[in-house]
């Protein structure tokens, strides 16, 4: 049984920073691409960032590029999302997810992932 547990969300002022964590269990974490998605109220869930199994390759949505950094610690089975220079439009529930298959690919579609965390709320005030 795969479990993904996010933490680190909260309320922050515009321009501030937060670091999200996602602890994984139930799968050989180090073999899989990981991703972060988010869903704002009244909107569809959208891709934020992805990282390959080794951490050597990453890809970001244009809206967060240069402000967010995805990283992973395979020894701790944990993936992180460092969010800097936060904006009110970053307000959303953030979800951690793990890819369906092993490999070195970077995925941006929800259908390429099969297990999701419960989400953590990030609220950015103006």
N, C-alpha and C positions, 0 to 999 in steps of 0.2 A: 504494500500500500504506500503510494507516494504521498508525502505531506510537504506542503510549502507554507511556512509561517512568516508573514511580514511583520515588521516592527519599525518604529522610528517616525511615524507620521505625527502630525500635530498642527498647531496654529503658529504662524510666523508672519511677521510684517514683510511687505514688499521690499526686495533687496536683500532679504535674509537667506539663510541656508538651512537645509535639513539633510540628514543622511538616513536613507532607508536601508534596512537589512532584510534578507530573506533566507531563512534556514531551511535546508532541504533534507529529506530523509526518504528511504525506501527505494532509491535508485542509485546507480553508480554515478554520482553527481559529476565527477570529473570528466565523464565521457560525453556530456550533453551541453548543447547550446542553451543558454538561459535568456530570458527576456523580461522586460518591464513594459506594461501597458497601463493606461489610465482611462477613467471614465468620469467625465464631468456631468453635473445634473442636467438631464434632458438631452444628453448627447450620447452617441455611440462610443463604445470603447475604442481607443486608438493606441497605436504603437508608439512607444517612447524610445526604447533602447534595447540592444541585444549584444551578447558577447559569446564568442565561441568557447569550446571546451577548455582551451588552455589560457584564455584571457588575452591572447595576442591580437585578436581581431575584434573590433567593435563597430557598431553602426547606430546612428541616431536619427530621430525625426528632426526635420529642419527647425521645428519650433523650439527645440531644446539644445541644439548643437552649439557648443561653446559654453554652455551653462551647466549642463549635466554631465556626469561621468559615471559610467558603469564599470564595475570591477568585480573580481571574484577571488575567493580564497578556497581552493579545493581541499586543503587540509581541514578546513572548518565547515565544508559543505555549505558555504554561504556566498550569496551574491549581494552586491551593494549598489545603491544608486545615490551618488553625491549630487545634491541639487543646490546650485548657487545662483545668486541674483534672481531669486524667485519673483514671479509676477502674479498678480491676481488671477490671470488666465491659466495658471498652473494648478489652480484649485481643482481637486478631483480625488477620487479613490484610486489608489495605485495598487496594481496587481503584479505579482511575481508569477512567472510561468516557466515550464521546462519543455524543451522540444520533444516531439514524438520519437524521433530516431536519433541514433548516434551519428556523429559526423562533424564536419568542420564548417558547416554552412551557417550563415547568418540569416535569420528569418524575421520578416516583418508582418506576416499574416497570422491572425489568430488560429487559423486551421492548421498551422504547422506546429502548434503546441497542444499538449493534451492534459496537463494538470495545472491547476491554478490555485494560488493562495486565496485567503478570505478577503484580502484587501486591507489597506491602511489609508485613513483619511488624511489628506494634506489640504490645509486651508491657508491661503495667503491673503492677508488683509491689505487694503490700500492705504 
